[in-house]
Amino acid sequence: MANFAANQFMNDMKTMAKDRSEFLALGWHHFSKDTAAADVIERCAKKKARWLDTVFNEVGDAFGKDLSNYTDEVLVECNIAKSIIRALFRVDPDARGMARITTAEVKSRYGTEGETFYSAPPYTYVHIPQDASEQNAMHMDVYGDYDTEHYTIWVPLNPCAHKPVTVAPRTHKERSLAKTLFILERRTGFEFPVYQPRTHSPDTELGDYLIWDGRLHHAGNLNTSCQPHVAVNFKLRSLPVEMEPSSTHDEVLADGTEGEVDVTGFTQLYLRIFKDIENSDFITDGSVTAYSSIYNADRLIDSWNLASDEKRRVSFALTLGAMRRDKLVSEVARINLIAILLAPEFLWSLNSVGDYFFKHADESELSKLCLAYFERYHYYQIADVLRKISDRHAIEVLPGLKPAIEYPVYGWAK
């Protein structure tokens, strides 16, 4: 028995070594559905089916529109419904349990021994049929940072037989031949007869998931099926994740609410908040002042009497909705300001409201905004975004700001 166990252990070590070698060479791997995450993926898939029906029906009824056909005429309402579903998974205990299991498997197989890894909360994609807004061109998840380990874990919550993702193997290595030829092909249209096939688009079963190096070129493809498809994305990296809460992998990550969330109740709450923001005027293009904007936004937030998890869900949903719109108009600036004051859940909104203030106010008002927010949320991720705003606009928005690494990291449980 002891010999059998020893042999099994050695075989497992050899398999993991082979997997790591292949991953380092190709930059991606397809895990089949017999993984430890299969059960929790199935539970999330069942939630997904219920949530899609409930949320799309509630949003459709609120706006008096039929969202079942996913046409361009209801794209705005569909995007609101998608943002709500993505926010529900953000603070869902099963989705966070899935994060814990998949990131543990990836870390054990591919991570550098003894290195601390950070993980961001679940980031969910909802692809409705023929929705071109969810397609994206070949891109990388991180750019120019070849000293940081970064893994992206993509977990579909449904079978995908329409090739939902395309990866370009071997393009994750700096100055590699494969990367050079791939970029030349994309720019010139000429195909070099090396490393064929150049790209791979796998189909997946429920329970499967993909992992790729953050520097690997990849793309999300059009959903050509007749049903909405949902996938949950996790980031695992050796530095805190940019613009998102980040906890070390060894911390307890599943800190969301326990039990079933009231999906109908949250959807109706979000729709009321969304309409309250639309009907407000605490930021207008002709009058942009930091302190009064924050004061009036806080008063509106207080009127909703939100619990902590509700704040994080609403913040995330508002940011996702704002990302589809022009960030330099006042209505979207109000959405972004509310989002970051609720919680620093996804700091794309901080970036965007900073750009709005730079365009519509003087530099002193932008500095006041940045100072007030940093005093409220004194963390690594906020310092990193404020530094980027300064660099982008060639001004010092917060004098005396130290490097981001000198501030504490904002984690999942804050």
N, C-alpha and C positions, 0 to 999 in steps of 0.2 A: 504494500500500500504506500509505504514511504517512497519507494522507488518510483511508483506511478506518479505520485504527487511531484516529485523532483523532476521527472521527465516532462510532465505537463508544464511545470514552471519554466523549464528551459525552452520548450517549444513556444510558449507564450512570449518569452523574451526575444526569441529569434523572429517571430512574426512581427512584433512591435518594431524591432530593428529594421526589418525589411520594409514595413510600412513607412517608417520615418525616412529611410533612404529614398523611397519612391516619392514621398511627399516633397522632400527637399529638391528632388530633381524636377518634378512636374509642377509643383506649386498648388496642387489641389488634391482632394480625395473624396470618394463617394462612399459613405457609410450605409450599409444595408440595414433593413428593418429588424434584424435580430440583435440590435444594440440594447444597452441598459435603459435607453430613453424611450423605447417603444411604447410602454404602458402610458407614460405621462403624455407622449405625443398623441396617443389615441384619445385620452381624456380632453386634451385641448381641442382636438378635431371635433368632438361632440359639442363642446361649448361653442366652437366657431359656427357650426350649423344652426344652433339655436339663436346665437347673437345676430347672425346675418338676417334671419327672418324678422326678429323683433325690432332691431334698429332700423332696417330699411323701411319696414311698415310704419314705425312711429314717425320717422322723418318725412316719409311720403304723406302721411295723414296731416302732419303739421303744416306742410306747404301746399296741400291739396293737389299732389301730383303722384302719378303712378311710376314708381322707380323700378319696376320689374323688367323693363326693356333696356335700361342702361343707355338711352340715346343721348345725343349732345344736348337736347332740350332740358334734360334733368341732370346735367353733369355737375352743376353747383351743389344741388341737393345730395347727389351721390357722394361727392367729396366730403360733405358734412357727415354723412352716415359712415363713410370709411374712417374718418378721423375719430369718431366715437368708438368704433370697434377697436381701432389701434390703441386708443387710450385704455380701454377695458383690459386688454392683454398686458399693458404696461405694468399694472399693479395687480396682476392675477397670480395667486400662489402656485397654480399648476404651471403657468408659463415660466415663473421664476424657478420652480423645481426643475423644469426642463433645461433652463440655463445652467443650473448647478450640475446636472448630470452630464450634459454635452460638453461643457467647458472642462469638467474634470477629466473626461475621456481624452479630449484634445490635448490638455496640458500634460497628461501622463504619457501620451504617445509622442508628442512633437515638441513640447516645451523644453527649454534649457533647464538642466538639473538645478534645483535650489532657487531659481529666479522667482521673484514675486510677480504675479500677473493680476491685472485689473480687468474687471468685467463691467459692462454697462447693462442697464435693465433691458428687458425684451423690447425690440423695435420691430413692429409688425407691418407687413405690406398686405394690402387688399387689392387684388387685381380683378376688376370686373371685366366681363367679356368685351373684347375689341376696344378697350380703353387705351388709346395711344398715349395718354398722359402718364401712364405707368411704365412705358418703354423707356429704356435709356441706352445711350450709345456705349461702346467699349470705354471703360474707365477703370481706375484703381481706387481702393478705399483709403489709401495713404499715398502721399506723393513726396518723394525726395528724402524720406527718412529711413535709410537702410540700416540704421543702428538699433531700431526699435522692432521687436517682434510683435507682429499684429496678425491675428487670425480672425476671419469672419466665418461664422457658423450659420448656415441657411437651412431652416427646418420647415418644409412644406406641411400643411395641415390637411392635405388632400392628395390623392394620386395625381400626378402631372404627366400626361402622355402627349403634351404638345410642346415639349422642349422649352421649359420656362426660363432656363438660364443658359447662357453660353460662356464658356471659359476658354482662355487661350493658354494652353499648357506651356510652361517654361518661360513665360514672359515676366516672371517675378524677380528675376535676377538682374541687378544693375550691370549694364554693358555686356549682357549675354548675347550670343549670336541670335538666339530665338527672338529676343526682345527687339534687337536691331532690325531683323528681317520683318518682324510683325509690324513695326512702326512704318518701315519703308513701304510695305504692301498697302497699309491703310492710306498712306499719303499719295502713292503713285498708281495704285491699282494693278501693279505687276506682281505676279505670284512667283515666288522663288521655290524651286522644287526641293526644299529641305524641311525636315521636321513635319511632314504631312501626317495626319491632317492638321491644319493650322489652328482650328478651333474644335471644340467638342460641346455638344448640347445634349446632356443626359435627360432621359425620362426618369421619373421617380415614383416609388410606391409610398403609401402612407406608412410612416415609421422610418423612412430613409432620411438622411440629411447629408448636406455637402459642407465641406470646409475648404477654404482657400486662403492662401497668403494674401495679406492686405495689399501687396504690390502687384498681384496678378491681374492682368487685364481680363475683364469680364463684363457681361451685359445682361440686363433683364429684358426678356422678350415679351411680345404681345400675347395676351391670353386669347387664343383662338378657339377655346372651348365654349360651351354654352352656359357654364356655371362660374360664379366668382371663385377665385382661388386665393388662399391666404397662406402666407409664409411668415415665420418668426425668425428674426435675425439677431444674432448675439455677437458682440465684439469681445475679444480677449487679447489684451496687449500688455507689454512690459512697462508702459507708462499709463497714467490715467487717461481714460478716453476723452477726447476733446469734446467740449460743449455738453457732456452728459454726466449724470451721477456715476461715480466709479467706486466700486468696492473691491478689495483684494479678494482673490478667489478663496482664500482660507477663511474669510468672514462668512457669517450666515447671510445668504443673499435672499432667501425666500421670506422677506419681511412684509409682504403685501397683506391685504385683508384676508381673513380666513372665511371659508364657506362661500356660498353663492352671492354674487353681487346682484342688486336689484337693477337689472338691465333696463327695464322700462322706466323706472324712476330716474336712473342716471341720464338716460337719453332725454327725457322731458326736462330735467334740470339743466342739462347742457344747452338745449334749444332755447330755454328761457334766458340763460346767461348770454348766449350768442345774440339774441334779439335785444337784450338790455345794452350790450356794447354797441350794436348797430344804431340804436336810438340815442346814444350819448354824444356829447360834443366836447369832452374835456381836452381833446387835442384837435385843433384846426390848423390848416396851413398858414393862416394869417396870424395865429397866436400860439406860439410854442414856448412854454416856460416849464422848466424841469420840476420845480417844487410844487407848483399848483397842479400840474398834470399828475404827479405822483399822489398828491393829497386827494384829488377827486377820484382817481382810480382806486385808491385804498377805500374810500367811502363806498364805492360801488361794490367792491369785493366784500366788505363787511356786511352789506345788505343781504348777501347770499348765505351767510352763516354756514360755510363749508367745513367739513371735517378734513383732516390732514390728507387722507388718501384721495378724497374728492378734489382737493386743490391740485394734487399732482396729476390726476387724470384730466381735469379741465385744462390745466396749463399745457399739458402735452397735446391735447386735441386742438386747442387754439393755435398753437405754433404750427402744427401740421396743416391746418386749414389756411393759415396765413402764407405758408410757403407756396401756395398755388396762385398767389395774388401779387399785385404791385406793392412792394414794401415801402415805396416812397409816397403813398397817399395816406391821408390822415386817418381814414377808417381802419386801415391795416395797422398803422402805428398804434392806434388805441388797442387793437387786439394783441399786438406784440407786447405792449407795456403791461397790460393786464396779465398776460401769460407769465412774464418774468417776475412780477410782484407776487403772484400766487405761489410760485416755487421755481427754483432754477433747474427745471426738469429737462429742458432742451434749449440751449442758449443760442440757437439760430435766431430766436426772437430778440435777444440782447444785441447781437450783431446788427440786426435789421433796424431796431429802433434807434440805435446809435447812428446808422446811416441817415435815417430820417431827420434826426436832430441836426446832423451836420449840414443837411441841405436846407432846412427850413428855419433854423435858429442860429444864433451866433455861437462861437466856440465856448463862451463862458457857460451857456445853458447846457451844452453837451457835457462839459466838465462837471457841472452840478449834478446832472443825471447820473454820470458814472460814479461820482463820489457817493451820492446817496445810495446807489445800489450796492456798491462795494462795502459800505458801512453796514448794510443789512445782511449781505451774504459775502463773508470775508473768506473766500475759498480759492483754491488753485485754479479751477476751471473759469471762474469769473475773471481772475487776474489775467489768464491767458487770452480771453476774448477781448478784454480792455486793451491789452497790449496790441492785439491785431487791429483794433479800431484805430489806435494811435498810429500804427505803421501805415495803415491803408490811407489815412487822410493827412499824414505828415504833420500831426500835431500831438502835443503831450496832453492827453485827456485827463490824466491823473498823475500829477507830479509826485515823485517819491515812490511810485509803484515799483515794488521789488520783483525779481523774477518769479514766475508762477510757482516754481518748485519750492519756494520758501513759505508757501501758505498751505494750510491743511486741505486735504482732498474732500470734496463734497460727495458723500456716499449714498447708497440706496436707502439707508435707514434714517437719514436726517429728516 
